Amino acid sequence: MKIEITEKAIKYLEKKDAKDLVIHMIANDTGGGWGSCGSTRRYYKPSIKIDFNNNIEKKGYDQYEVNGIRVFFPSKIKLDKNQNIVIDTEKIFFIEKLALNGLDTIWVD
C-alpha cells in the first residue's frame, strides 16, 4: 500500500499544527426503497480527521508515517498491497477540508 499526502494537504496540516491523521469508517444504513418495502444494507464510508491528541496510543489502529505525519487506519480494514491512498484537500465554497481518495466504501450484506 502506498500513502501519499499532497503538497496542499501538507500546507493545510502545517497551518493547523497537526501531526496525526485518523481514518474512520463511518457506519450508515441505506433506505429500503419506497416506504419500508425493501431491505436495508449497511455500509462504511471512509472519513479522515485531524487528531490533536498526539500522544495518546490508538488501540485498534495501524500506524503509518508519511512525511512526518502519522496516519492511523482501523486494523479491521484489509488494504491491498497495490492500493494507492491519496490525502488531499478540497474546497467547498469558502471551507477547506481534508479529502481521502483511493479508499472505497465497504458494503456489508
C-alpha positions in Angstrom: 0.0 0.0 0.0 1.2 3.5 -0.8 0.0 6.6 1.0 0.6 10.0 -0.5 0.0 13.4 1.1 -0.2 16.1 -1.4 1.6 19.5 -1.0 -1.8 21.2 -0.5 -2.6 18.8 2.3 0.8 19.3 4.0 0.4 23.1 3.9 -3.1 22.7 5.4 -1.8 20.4 8.2 1.1 22.8 8.9 -1.4 25.7 9.3 -3.4 23.5 11.8 -0.2 22.4 13.6 -1.4 18.8 13.1 0.9 15.7 13.2 -1.7 12.9 13.4 -4.5 11.9 11.0 -7.1 9.2 11.8 -9.1 7.4 9.2 -12.6 6.4 10.5 -15.1 4.1 8.8 -18.5 5.7 9.5 -21.4 3.2 9.6 -24.5 4.1 7.6 -27.6 2.3 6.5 -29.3 2.6 3.2 -33.0 3.2 2.9 -35.1 0.2 1.9 -36.6 1.9 -1.2 -40.2 3.2 -1.2 -41.5 3.2 2.3 -40.4 0.2 4.3 -40.9 -2.4 1.5 -37.2 -3.0 0.8 -34.3 -4.3 2.9 -31.6 -2.0 4.3 -27.9 -2.5 3.7 -25.2 -1.3 6.0 -22.1 0.4 4.5 -19.0 2.0 5.9 -17.8 5.3 4.4 -14.2 6.4 4.9 -13.6 9.7 6.6 -10.4 11.5 7.6 -9.9 13.7 10.6 -7.1 15.5 12.3 -6.3 14.1 15.7 -4.9 16.7 18.1 -4.3 14.1 20.9 -0.8 13.4 19.5 0.5 11.4 22.5 -2.4 9.1 23.0 -2.0 5.5 22.0 -4.6 4.5 19.5 -5.8 0.9 20.1 -7.4 -0.9 17.1 -5.4 1.2 14.6 -2.4 0.5 12.4 0.1 3.4 12.2 1.9 4.6 9.1 4.3 7.5 8.9 4.3 9.7 5.7 6.3 12.9 5.5 6.5 13.2 9.3 2.7 12.8 9.6 1.3 9.8 11.4 -1.7 8.2 9.7 -3.8 5.8 11.6 -6.0 3.2 9.8 -8.5 0.9 11.6 -6.9 -2.5 11.9 -10.0 -4.2 10.6 -9.6 -2.6 7.2 -7.8 -5.0 4.8 -5.7 -2.9 2.5 -4.4 -4.3 -0.8 -0.6 -4.2 -1.3 -1.1 -2.3 -4.6 -3.6 0.2 -3.2 -2.8 3.9 -3.6 -4.3 6.2 -1.0 -4.1 10.0 -1.5 -4.7 12.5 1.2 -5.5 15.9 -0.3 -7.7 18.9 0.4 -10.9 20.0 -1.1 -12.7 23.4 -1.0 -16.5 23.7 -0.7 -17.4 27.3 -1.0 -15.0 29.0 1.5 -14.3 26.0 3.6 -11.2 23.9 3.0 -11.0 20.4 4.5 -9.1 17.2 4.1 -10.1 14.7 1.4 -9.4 11.0 1.2 -9.1 9.3 -2.2 -8.4 5.6 -3.0 -10.3 4.0 -0.1 -13.7 2.7 -1.2 -17.0 2.5 0.6 -17.3 -1.0 2.2 -20.7 -2.7 1.8 -22.0 -5.3 4.2 -24.8 -7.6 3.2 
